[in-house]
Amino acid sequence: MPELPEVETTVRGLRTVLDGRRLTGVEARRPDLRRALPEDLGQRLIGATVTGLGRRAKYGLVHTDRDDTLVFHLGMSGRWRIDPSELDKHDHLLIETDEGRTLALNDPRRFGSVDLLRTGEVDRWSGFAPLGPEPFDLTPEELKRRLAGREAAIKLLLLDQRIVAGLGNIYVCEALFRAGINPKRAGGTVSLERLRRLVPAIKAVLAEAIEAGGSTLRDYAQPDGALGYFSKSFAVYDREGAPCGCGGAVRRFAQGGRSTWYCPGCQR
């Protein structure tokens, strides 16, 4: 699943084509993805000018001068394609601009979503209202407060979007490794001192991944077709049995229905 760095990279790629442009065509090539597409999508977007793009958690945002915001989620396999030479059967939504550019939302597994909201109501939308702070806005003290009294494992709590918005399995594994925190440790028992290592590690891992264009594992690619290269920097994720600098080896175990990778020698 595309995580925060992949969505941020996608938004930055779309910005080069959409920002300040008037939308001249919108075509939904199927009625739904994970849920139904807005029936008035074309009516509200055609003729509108894009005034800015942004991101909230793992969602991309496209704002227009009609006080509408297109909100998209890439699901498990979604990506935007810029000016595709040929349309693919999985290109489910097409957007054209006044410069003659075409954007295609491609989603083979159709776990993504597209919503159209009034811009002033975005923060109150049911998908955003429960979310915790963005990782780049997080402080160790705020994280300590959100973890207080929690007995669940720190790894699982960091994946809870109500505690921190946008974190996913890849970057939580990597951040916990950098901070030297065992993913099995109860979240409420992690000291403020350790969180003062963890929060900067989260921000650094995400920033490095964004700079590298995200992590291409299976379906993800940037809108211009470029691949993400942060996977070449993984210290523990998907590296079971790989040697660690401490002399130990990376291990994998199932946690909350997902795989967790860590080094038992480094992470206490």
C-alpha positions, -999 to 999 in steps of 0.1 A, spaced: 0 0 0 14 35 -8 23 51 25 28 88 34 60 93 14 45 77 -17 14 99 -14 35 130 -8 56 122 -38 25 117 -59 11 151 -48 43 168 -58 42 151 -92 6 161 -98 14 197 -87 37 202 -117 7 194 -141 -23 206 -122 -15 236 -101 -30 268 -116 -45 249 -145 -81 249 -156 -98 214 -159 -113 208 -193 -123 172 -190 -132 147 -164 -142 111 -173 -151 84 -148 -146 51 -167 -163 31 -140 -189 41 -114 -168 31 -83 -136 21 -67 -137 11 -31 -169 30 -30 -190 49 -55 -174 79 -73 -193 112 -69 -220 114 -95 -215 151 -100 -177 149 -103 -176 162 -139 -202 188 -134 -183 203 -104 -148 200 -118 -150 208 -155 -141 245 -159 -127 248 -124 -91 260 -118 -68 242 -95 -57 265 -67 -34 241 -48 -26 206 -39 -19 190 -5 -18 159 16 -35 147 48 -23 114 62 -24 90 32 -49 111 12 -41 135 -16 -60 168 -19 -67 189 -50 -83 223 -43 -102 243 -69 -116 279 -72 -151 266 -68 -146 258 -31 -144 221 -40 -116 197 -29 -110 164 -47 -97 139 -21 -81 107 -34 -67 76 -17 -45 52 -36 -56 21 -17 -34 -9 -22 -23 -5 -58 -33 29 -70 -12 55 -88 -17 85 -111 -2 84 -146 7 116 -164 0 117 -202 -2 79 -207 6 70 -243 -22 44 -242 -50 40 -217 -50 9 -196 -81 -11 -185 -73 -1 -150 -73 37 -157 -106 44 -140 -106 82 -138 -93 107 -164 -86 144 -159 -76 168 -187 -62 203 -184 -62 234 -205 -27 226 -215 -38 194 -231 -23 172 -204 -40 141 -192 -39 124 -158 -52 88 -153 -59 73 -119 -49 37 -123 -60 12 -96 -59 -25 -106 -73 -37 -72 -98 -9 -68 -91 -3 -31 -86 34 -36 -112 61 -34 -122 95 -48 -144 120 -30 -154 156 -37 -159 178 -7 -166 214 0 -132 229 9 -144 245 41 -156 211 53 -125 190 46 -112 190 82 -146 178 95 -150 150 69 -156 116 85 -123 103 70 -103 131 86 -120 140 118 -107 111 138 -71 114 126 -42 122 149 -15 148 141 7 146 111 41 130 118 60 161 109 40 181 134 44 155 162 64 162 194 77 136 218 55 151 246 24 149 224 32 113 215 38 104 252 3 118 260 -13 98 233 4 66 244 -3 71 281 -18 39 297 -18 20 265 -8 -17 268 -8 -25 230 26 -28 213 42 4 203 44 -8 167 7 -14 165 -1 20 182 20 39 157 0 23 129 -32 36 146 -42 66 125 -60 81 155 -26 84 173 -4 95 144 -18 101 109 -1 86 79 23 62 93 25 27 77 43 -6 82 75 2 62 84 34 79 73 24 114 96 -6 112 125 15 101 119 43 126 117 19 156 150 3 145 167 37 143 154 46 178 164 12 193 129 4 205 115 -31 205 83 -32 184 67 -55 210 71 -30 239 39 -17 254 33 18 241 25 32 275 58 20 289 80 38 264 98 65 282 99 101 271 137 98 266 131 70 241 103 90 224 128 118 220 148 94 198 117 80 181 100 111 169 131 125 151 137 91 137 101 90 123 106 124 107 140 116 93 129 83 78 99 99 61 119 129 48 145 106 33 119 84 17 102 114 2 135 126 -12 141 92 -27 107 92 -43 91 67 -19 96 29 -19 86 9 -50 78 -26 -39 51 -38 -62 26 -15 -79 37 19 -69 54 44 -93 55 82 -93 31 100 -117 58 104 -143 66 67 -142 98 70 -121 103 44 -94 110 52 -57 144 42 -44 141 43 -6 137 5 -6 175 4 -12 180 20 22 159 -4 42 177 -14 74 152 -40 86 120 -40 65 117 -71 44 153 -81 53 148 -112 75 181 -129 82 202 -99 70 231 -91 92 229 -61 115 258 -39 125 255 -51 161 265 -86 150 230 -100 151 205 -106 124 171 -91 114 141 -112 124 105 -112 112 74 -120 132 36 -116 127 21 -87 146 -15 -75 143 -19 -94 110 12 -79 94 49 -87 93 73 -68 116 110 -68 110 135 -58 138 168 -65 153 165 -80 188 201 -71 196 196 -34 189 159 -29 198 151 -32 235 
